[in-house]
Amino acid sequence: MGNFRDYLVLVLWVITTTFTLQAQESLNRETVEQIYESLQTRGQGTNDVAGLAPEMDWKEVGASNSVDHRNTISFPEVMENRWGSLEFRDLVFEEMNKDEIRVTGTVSGRQPTECEHIAHKFRHSWSFRKGKIVGFLEEF
């Protein structure tokens, strides 16, 4: 009888662990989706994203020096409110593993000092640890 009970406990543990991991991956994805929604629809990007990613130091993230800051919308610059009228299109959210979400799409917007809108493709990778954002990588 002990073997059956041990087997049942093991099966329940595997099922519970699997659902917990799947739920965490789902929560990570929902968090990232909320970030883009906040930036686009509510226009309160800095405060909303900072609340969803309190562990991140956006000044440390910085875009590559080879990026043309006048014609490229970098995420750290969005966090500093250097871009307005943001629109994210064709977003694809991929769960790379349990702790990484990759987002690809097109972003458009304009700087407050400019009249012209720009648009370009991007790829963002969000890293999580214990359900909190701990890393961000941006590619153009």
N, C-alpha and C positions, 0 to 999 in steps of 0.2 A: 504494500500500500504506500510505503514511503517513496518508492520510485515514481509512482503516478503523481503524487503530490509535488515532488521535486520537478517533474516534467511540466506540470501545470503551472507552477510558479515561474519556471523558465520561459514558457510560452507567453504568459502574461507580461513578464518583464520585457521580452522582445517586442511585443505589440505596443506596450506603453512607451518604450524608448523610441520606436519607429514613429509613432504619432507625435511624440514630443519634438523630435528632430524635424519632422515635416512641418509641424506648427511653427517652429522657430524660423525655418526657411521662408515660410509664408509671411510671417511677421516682418522679417528683414525686407522682403520684396514690398510689402505694404508700406513700410517706412520710406523706402526709396521712391515709390510712387507718390506718396504724400509730399515729398520734397519738390518734385516737378510740378505737382498740382498747386502747391503753395506759391511757387515762383511765378507761375503763369496766371492763375485765376485770382488769387488774392493779392498779389503784388506786395506781399509783406515778407519777401524771401528771407531777408537777413534774420529777422526775429524768429520766424517759423522754423527755418533750417537749423539755426543755432539751438533751438529747443529740441529738435529731433536728433541733433548731433553734438551734444554738449562736450564730448571728449575731443572734438576736432579743434585744432588751432588753424583757422583758415589763412592766417598770414604766413604760416609755415608751408602751406600747400603750394602756392605760387605756380604760375605757368612757366614754361620753358622760355629762356631768353630769346630763342629763335622765333617766338610767336610774334606776329604783327598785331600789337595790342589795339591798333585802330580798326583793324578789319577782322578781328577774331574775338568772339565772346567767350572769355575764360570764366570758369566757375568762381574762382577767387574774386574776380572783378565784379561778378554778379553779387557776391556776398558783400562787397564794398559799395553796392548800389551805383556802380559806374555805368550800368546798362538799364534801359527801361523798355517798355512795350514788348516784353519777352513773350515769345511763342515757341513752344516745343511741338514739333510735328513728327509723325512716323516713328514714335517711340517704340522700341522693342526692349523688353526686360528679360534678361536671361539669368537663371540661377546657375552660376558656374560651379559652385559647390555650396556646402551649408553655410559658409561664411563670406561668400562673395556674390554680388549682384552686378552684372554688366548691363549698361544702358547705352543703346545707340539710337541716333535720330538726327534731326535737323533742328537747329536753334536759330531764331531770328530776333532782331531787336535793334535798338539804336541808342547811341550815347546822347545824353541830354544836350550836349553842345553841338550835335550834328543833326542834319535834317534827314539824311539818307539812312534807310534800313539796310542792314546786312544780314546774310544768312549763310550758314555753312553746316556741314556734317560734323558730328562729334561722337566720341566713345568715352564713357565714364565707367570706371570700376569702383565699386563701393565695397569696403572690407568691414566685416563685423566681428566682434568678440563678445560673447555672452549677450547677444541681442543689441549691442551698442555699436554705433559707427566709430571705427578706429582708424580708417584709412580711406584715401581717395586718390585716384589716378585719372588724369585727363589726357586724351589723345585727340588730335585733329586730323 
